[in-house]
Amino acid sequence: MRIVIKNRWDNKIIISGNAKSLKEFLEKNKGSHLSGSYLSGSDLSGSDLSGSYLRGSDLSGSDLSGSYLSGSDLSGSDLSGSHLSYSDLSGSDLSGSDLSGSDLSGSDLSGSDLSGSYLRGSDLRGSDLSYSDLSGSYLRGSDLSGSDLSGSYLRGSDLRGIYLSGIKNYSESHDIFIELIKGISCDKFTRSQWGIIGLICLKRLCWGTIKNKFEKSFLPILKILKDQGFDEYYNAYKEILKG
């Protein structure tokens, strides 16, 4: 069959050729510069598009579940409403992309650049976000339940209304700490505890400085988070106090 891929903005042909399917065609041409491609609603499930150059493309509503997109450039692309569950997006560039309402559950996003991306209402349950850059991203209403946040960078991101149950490896994150504190009733903490919380959040104090300044007085604050189902801060600080 004849495959024609056009530019989403000016409708000009970017590339064309013959293949059994769009999936096969893109796999054969994944080394080509396909920026700005119009691929909305495409079935690309299980495809190998690793290292592809799809910057600024329209992949909205596409099925990319189980696909290999590691090292790909998808920056500024429209992936809203797309299906990316269990896909490999490790080391990919998704900065400034629109991933609103997308299904990224179980996906590998480790080491990916998601800075400035729009992820409102996206499903990130069980995803690997370790060492990913989510700075300045809009995650409002997203579901991060069970995701791995080891080494992820979240500074400046909008985390309002996100679901965080069962998240893993978050004990070094000030941003997750701040969001968890926001979800707890004000009367759970004393005035002095609020003072400690405010200073830690404002100055983004490291564990060593927290220990030197507050010693065991910080532990009851973390105990409240532990009772809410988030015990990593408490467990990490107990170990630090032993040192």
Secondary structure, 3 states (H helix, E strand, C coil): CEEEEEECCCCCEEEEEECCCHHHHHHHCCCCECCCEECCCCECCCCECCCCECCCCECCCCECCCCECCCCECCCCECCCCECCCCECCCCECCCCECCCCECCCCECCCCECCCCECCCCECCCCECCCCECCCCECCCCECCCCECCCCECCCCECCCCECCCCECCCCCHHHHHHHHHCCCHHHCCHHHHHHHHHHHHHCCCHHHHHHHHHHHHHHHHHHHHHCCCCHHHHHHHHHHHC
